[in-house]
Amino acid sequence: METNYDETEFVAYALGQMDLKILERNGNIFELENGFTLEVERKDLYKLSSEGWVISPFDDIGHLIDFVKKNAKSTYEG
């Protein structure tokens, strides 16, 4: 039996647990402190963009968070 839950609340929780700061949230769209925007399209489908450019769709929030953390370091350390 599948349990219904709010995917955007799950994403907000996951971002917080992985120490990714949310600057602004507008419904299913999250503006992150490192210049990335994350949009929850549906369960297990997330669109990641930066400065208006779509980077990639993701179907795993863990992989998306890892990508953001790795790329934020290289982008903002230099």
VODRENBA-906596 format. One record per residue (C-alpha): residue number from 1; residue in three letters; chain; x, y, z. Coordinates in pm, 1 decimal, padded with zeros to 6 digits. Each point is the difference from the previous one (the first is absolute). Last residue first. Example, Ala and Ser with C-alpha at 12.3 -4.5 7.8 and 13.67 -1.06 7.14 Angstrom:
NODE   nr  rest  kette        px        py        pz
NODE    2   Ser      A   01367.0  -00106.0   00714.0
NODE    1   Ala      A  -00137.0  -00344.0   00066.0
***
This chain:
NODE   nr  rest  kette        px        py        pz
NODE   78   Gly      A   03759.9   03039.0  -00671.0
NODE   77   Glu      A  -00190.7  -00172.4   00267.3
NODE   76   Tyr      A  -00349.5   00073.5  -00131.9
NODE   75   Thr      A  -00020.4  -00204.7  -00317.4
NODE   74   Ser      A   00208.1  -00301.4   00106.4
NODE   73   Lys      A  -00175.9  -00030.5   00333.3
NODE   72   Ala      A  -00347.9   00061.0  -00142.8
NODE   71   Asn      A   00060.3  -00271.5  -00259.2
NODE   70   Lys      A   00066.4  -00275.1   00251.3
NODE   69   Lys      A  -00286.3   00101.7   00231.4
NODE   68   Val      A  -00250.7   00039.3  -00284.0
NODE   67   Phe      A   00091.3  -00336.3  -00156.2
NODE   66   Asp      A  -00022.1  -00178.3   00336.6
NODE   65   Ile      A  -00341.9   00156.5   00060.9
NODE   64   Leu      A  -00124.8  -00113.9  -00341.6
NODE   63   His      A   00134.7  -00351.5   00053.5
NODE   62   Gly      A  -00182.3  -00022.5   00333.3
NODE   61   Ile      A  -00321.6   00142.4  -00145.7
NODE   60   Asp      A  -00014.6  -00277.5  -00258.0
NODE   59   Asp      A  -00190.7   00042.5  -00327.1
NODE   58   Phe      A   00202.0   00295.4  -00120.0
NODE   57   Pro      A  -00065.8   00227.6  -00296.7
NODE   56   Ser      A   00302.5   00186.5  -00119.3
NODE   55   Ile      A   00173.9   00332.9  -00013.0
NODE   54   Val      A  -00282.9   00228.0  -00102.5
NODE   53   Trp      A   00134.0   00349.8  -00054.6
NODE   52   Gly      A  -00180.8   00283.9   00179.0
NODE   51   Glu      A   00300.1   00103.2   00211.4
NODE   50   Ser      A   00047.7  -00359.2   00112.6
NODE   49   Ser      A  -00252.1  -00275.7  -00049.8
NODE   48   Leu      A  -00102.4  -00330.9   00156.8
NODE   47   Lys      A  -00325.4  -00169.8  -00092.5
NODE   46   Tyr      A  -00124.1  -00271.9   00235.1
NODE   45   Leu      A  -00194.6  -00318.7  -00071.1
NODE   44   Asp      A  -00042.9  -00260.9   00272.8
NODE   43   Lys      A  -00356.3   00100.1   00085.1
NODE   42   Arg      A  -00095.5   00291.1  -00221.4
NODE   41   Glu      A   00154.8   00311.8  -00153.7
NODE   40   Val      A   00191.1   00111.2   00308.8
NODE   39   Glu      A   00199.5   00300.4  -00117.0
NODE   38   Leu      A   00351.2   00068.4   00123.9
NODE   37   Thr      A   00175.7   00327.0  -00067.4
NODE   36   Phe      A   00376.7   00023.5   00040.4
NODE   35   Gly      A   00193.4   00315.6   00079.0
NODE   34   Asn      A   00182.7  -00131.8   00306.7
NODE   33   Glu      A  -00251.9   00117.8   00260.0
NODE   32   Leu      A  -00282.5  -00212.8  -00140.5
NODE   31   Glu      A  -00322.2   00127.9  -00156.4
NODE   30   Phe      A  -00263.9  -00270.5   00044.4
NODE   29   Ile      A  -00302.3  -00038.2  -00226.0
NODE   28   Asn      A  -00298.2  -00221.9   00091.9
NODE   27   Gly      A  -00197.4   00276.3   00168.4
NODE   26   Asn      A   00225.2   00305.7   00003.5
NODE   25   Arg      A   00293.5  -00067.4   00227.4
NODE   24   Glu      A   00277.8   00245.4   00060.8
NODE   23   Leu      A   00357.7  -00006.8   00123.4
NODE   22   Ile      A   00003.3  -00374.4   00068.5
NODE   21   Lys      A   00329.0  -00099.0   00162.2
NODE   20   Leu      A   00146.8  -00337.1  -00092.3
NODE   19   Asp      A   00116.4  -00168.7   00319.6
NODE   18   Met      A  -00080.1  -00358.0  -00107.5
NODE   17   Gln      A  -00278.2  -00037.0   00256.9
NODE   16   Gly      A  -00146.3   00332.8  -00106.6
NODE   15   Leu      A  -00005.7  -00097.8  -00366.4
NODE   14   Ala      A  -00164.4  -00333.3   00087.9
NODE   13   Tyr      A  -00270.8   00170.0   00209.2
NODE   12   Ala      A  -00082.5   00251.1  -00273.9
NODE   11   Val      A  -00008.1  -00287.6  -00252.8
NODE   10   Phe      A  -00240.1  -00200.6   00218.6
NODE    9   Glu      A  -00220.2   00305.6   00042.8
NODE    8   Thr      A  -00005.2   00041.8  -00378.6
NODE    7   Glu      A  -00093.2  -00367.4  -00047.7
NODE    6   Asp      A  -00305.4   00030.1   00226.5
NODE    5   Tyr      A  -00090.5  -00347.8   00112.5
NODE    4   Asn      A  -00233.6  -00274.4  -00111.6
NODE    3   Thr      A   00076.8  -00343.8   00138.5
NODE    2   Glu      A   00002.9  -00287.9  -00245.2
NODE    1   Met      A  -00150.5  -00329.9   00110.8
***
